[in-house]
């Protein structure tokens, strides 16, 4: 058990799943994420210096950051996310005090459940707590996004950080990424539940492919807006794209088709979830994965095998890759009574087909940021 004696606050932020709406957040679309009970937890205390000392329960050693030179740490192997989050918060005019941080992360790294967002959001909330500042979770999310984009170098949308900061227990979120308006919808799935399975293929969004996809959608929209009255690619309707598709080179047309049709799937999924039509939600998840595979090209052999394997079990009514892609986690909609057999089938079949050992994670839909005072200095 981690020794947290002497720390003043326990601050957590969630990982997230995205039920549907992949790669549309940075195009101004609506997405349907939910915060998870898998979290990054920061134990924090003031130390009376101008240093932010970062330690981990899973890594040896510490990293010491100069609170007056936070721009200098982007090249760190460990601690760059914390440094970027602190720098983004400081750049917004917030007070940074010297402190000791102990990070304990239950969000698996590199599997599409937004461990990076959980780290960034919890770091900022911890800095605010130890400085005695009230904070707005939406501002925390925006600062965390700035850290990811401008400090770490992943040109992400707002979905991950918003879900990590603003999630609510038992609720799916319908987030408009253009306006930041968010509706909360009870994630009532009847006799079904979500099962998360990690394909265990290493992935990194900072290697360029994620940024490449974003650049492609921006290029596609720049061409389409010559003839369409739209503020962003997500505003383009399927009918409009059909009329103008001839203007786009093949690759850009494929990327635009995914975004436009995925936005339509989100709209239909909202209606399905509100109506309790879980079977339709499952079919939409299937279509989303096919689009990611064939149009957006962000899946890969291992995730595709994992989704095929999940769908082959009779308890599963929908399955798709969740997150940025190129590996990571698959989210499946499964009959509750069939979950043990489903997991056994998926893990054994996937191992036989790929030689890799997938992992199923148990997680509930939970709150985003939580702050608890645990010790008075």
Long-range contacts (C-beta under 8 A, 24 or more apart in sequence): 2-43, 2-57, 2-102, 2-104, 4-43, 4-102, 4-374, 5-375, 6-45, 6-375, 6-377, 7-43, 7-44, 7-45, 7-100, 7-102, 7-374, 7-375, 8-44, 8-45, 8-46, 8-129, 8-130, 8-373, 8-374, 8-375, 8-376, 8-377, 9-42, 9-43, 9-44, 9-45, 9-126, 9-129, 9-130, 9-371, 9-372, 9-373, 9-374, 10-41, 10-42, 10-43, 10-371, 10-372, 10-374, 11-41, 11-42, 11-43, 11-44, 11-122, 11-125, 11-126, 11-129, 11-369, 11-370, 11-371, 11-372, 12-39, 12-40, 12-41, 12-42, 12-122, 12-369, 12-370, 13-39, 13-40, 13-117, 13-118, 13-119, 13-121, 13-122, 13-125, 13-164, 13-165, 13-368, 13-369, 14-38, 14-39, 14-107, 14-118, 14-163, 14-164, 14-167, 14-366, 14-367, 14-368, 14-369, 15-39, 15-40, 15-107, 15-113, 15-114, 15-115, 15-117, 15-118, 15-164, 15-363, 16-113, 16-114, 16-117, 16-159, 16-160, 16-163, 16-164, 16-167, 17-113, 17-194, 17-196, 17-322, 17-329, 17-331, 17-363, 18-159, 18-163, 18-322, 18-323, 18-331, 19-172, 19-194, 19-269, 19-281, 19-285, 19-322, 19-331, 20-262, 20-265, 20-266, 20-269, 20-281, 20-284, 20-285, 20-288, 20-320, 21-159, 21-262, 21-263, 21-265, 21-266, 21-269, 22-262, 22-288, 22-292, 22-296, 22-298, 22-320, 22-321, 22-322, 22-323, 22-325, 23-213, 23-217, 23-258, 23-259, 23-262, 23-292, 23-296, 23-298, 23-324, 23-325, 24-157, 24-177, 24-234, 24-259, 24-262, 24-263, 24-266, 25-156, 25-157, 25-158, 25-159, 25-175, 25-177, 26-155, 26-156, 26-157, 26-177, 26-214, 26-217, 27-157, 27-177, 27-217, 27-221, 27-232, 27-233, 27-234, 27-259, 27-263, 28-177, 28-178, 28-231, 28-232, 28-233, 28-234, 28-235, 29-177, 29-178, 29-232, 29-233, 29-234, 29-259, 29-262, 29-263, 29-266, 30-174, 30-175, 30-176, 30-177, 30-234, 30-263, 30-266, 30-267, 30-270, 31-159, 31-173, 31-174, 31-175, 31-177, 31-266, 32-172, 32-173, 32-174, 32-175, 32-266, 32-269, 32-270, 32-273, 33-159, 33-160, 33-162, 33-163, 33-167, 33-172, 33-173, 33-175, 34-163, 34-167, 34-171, 34-172, 34-173, 34-187, 34-365, 35-163, 35-164, 35-166, 35-167, 35-168, 35-173, 35-365, 35-366, 35-367, 35-368, 36-107, 36-113, 36-167, 36-363, 36-364, 36-365, 36-366, 37-363, 37-364, 37-365, 37-366, 38-106, 38-107, 38-108, 38-113, 38-118, 38-361, 38-363, 39-105, 39-106, 39-107, 39-118, 39-122, 39-366, 40-103, 40-104, 40-105, 40-106, 40-107, 40-115, 40-118, 40-119, 40-121, 40-122, 41-103, 41-104, 41-105, 41-106, 41-122, 42-101, 42-102, 42-103, 42-104, 42-122, 42-123, 42-125, 42-126, 43-101, 43-102, 43-104, 43-374, 44-99, 44-100, 44-101, 44-102, 44-126, 44-127, 44-129, 44-130, 45-99, 45-100, 45-130, 45-375, 45-377, 46-97, 46-98, 46-99, 46-130, 46-377, 47-98, 47-99, 47-100, 48-98, 49-98, 50-98, 51-98, 52-82, 52-83, 52-86, 52-96, 52-98, 52-99, 52-101, 52-127, 53-99, 53-100, 53-101, 54-78, 54-79, 54-82, 54-101, 54-103, 55-100, 55-101, 55-102, 55-103, 56-102, 56-103, 56-104, 56-105, 57-102, 57-103, 57-104, 57-105, 58-104, 58-105, 67-96, 67-97, 67-98, 70-96, 74-151, 74-152, 74-153, 80-151, 80-152, 81-116, 81-119, 81-120, 81-123, 81-147, 81-148, 81-152, 82-119, 82-123, 83-151, 84-120, 84-147, 84-148, 84-150, 84-151, 84-152, 85-119, 85-120, 85-121, 85-123, 85-124, 85-127, 85-143, 85-144, 85-147, 86-123, 86-124, 86-127, 87-147, 87-151, 88-124, 88-143, 88-144, 88-146, 88-147, 88-150, 88-151, 89-124, 89-127, 89-128, 89-140, 89-143, 91-146, 92-139, 92-143, 94-127, 94-128, 94-131, 94-133, 95-131, 95-133, 96-127, 96-131, 97-127, 97-130, 97-131, 99-126, 99-127, 99-130, 101-126, 108-198, 108-359, 108-361, 110-202, 110-203, 110-204, 110-327, 110-328, 111-198, 111-199, 111-200, 111-203, 111-323, 111-327, 111-328, 111-329, 112-203, 112-321, 112-322, 112-323, 112-324, 112-325, 112-327, 112-328, 112-329, 113-196, 113-322, 113-323, 113-328, 113-329, 113-361, 114-160, 114-163, 114-164, 114-323, 116-148, 116-152, 116-154, 116-160, 117-144, 117-148, 117-160, 117-161, 117-163, 117-164, 118-164, 120-144, 120-147, 120-148, 120-161, 120-164, 121-161, 121-164, 121-165, 121-368, 121-369, 122-164, 122-369, 125-165, 125-369, 125-371, 129-371, 137-165, 137-166, 137-368, 137-369, 138-162, 138-165, 138-166, 138-180, 140-165, 140-369, 141-165, 141-166, 152-206, 153-206, 153-211, 154-205, 154-206, 154-210, 154-211, 155-210, 155-211, 155-214, 156-205, 156-210, 156-324, 163-368, 164-368, 164-369, 165-368, 165-369, 166-368, 166-369, 167-365, 167-366, 167-367, 167-368, 168-367, 168-368, 169-364, 169-365, 169-366, 169-367, 170-365, 171-365, 172-273, 172-365, 174-266, 174-270, 177-234, 178-231, 178-232, 178-234, 185-270, 185-273, 185-274, 187-273, 187-365, 188-273, 188-276, 189-278, 189-281, 189-333, 190-276, 190-278, 191-335, 191-336, 191-337, 192-278, 192-282, 192-317, 192-333, 192-334, 192-335, 192-336, 193-333, 193-334, 193-336, 193-339, 194-331, 194-332, 194-333, 194-334, 195-310, 195-331, 195-332, 195-333, 195-334, 195-339, 195-342, 195-343, 195-360, 196-322, 196-329, 196-330, 196-331, 196-332, 196-360, 196-361, 196-363, 197-306, 197-310, 197-329, 197-330, 197-332, 197-343, 197-346, 197-347, 197-358, 197-359, 197-360, 197-361, 198-328, 198-329, 198-330, 198-358, 198-359, 198-360, 198-361, 199-302, 199-303, 199-305, 199-306, 199-327, 199-328, 199-329, 199-330, 199-350, 199-354, 199-356, 199-358, 200-302, 200-356, 200-357, 200-358, 200-359, 201-300, 201-302, 201-303, 201-327, 201-328, 201-356, 202-327, 203-324, 203-325, 203-326, 203-327, 203-328, 205-324, 205-326, 209-298, 209-326, 210-324, 210-325, 210-326, 213-255, 213-296, 213-298, 216-251, 216-252, 216-255, 217-255, 217-256, 217-259, 219-252, 220-248, 220-252, 220-253, 220-255, 220-256, 221-256, 223-247, 223-248, 223-252, 224-248, 224-256, 233-259, 233-260, 234-259, 234-260, 234-263, 236-260, 238-264, 254-294, 254-295, 254-296, 254-297, 255-295, 255-296, 257-291, 257-295, 258-291, 258-292, 258-295, 258-296, 261-291, 262-288, 262-291, 278-317, 278-333, 279-317, 281-318, 281-333, 282-316, 282-317, 282-318, 282-333, 283-317, 283-318, 284-318, 285-318, 285-319, 285-320, 285-331, 285-333, 286-311, 286-318, 286-319, 286-320, 288-320, 289-319, 289-320, 289-321, 292-320, 292-321, 292-325, 296-325, 298-324, 298-325, 298-326, 299-325, 299-326, 300-325, 300-326, 300-327, 301-354, 302-327, 302-354, 302-356, 303-327, 303-328, 303-330, 305-350, 305-353, 305-354, 306-330, 306-346, 306-350, 306-358, 309-345, 309-346, 309-349, 309-350, 309-353, 310-342, 310-346, 312-345, 312-349, 313-338, 313-341, 313-342, 313-345, 313-346, 314-338, 315-339, 315-341, 315-342, 316-342, 329-361
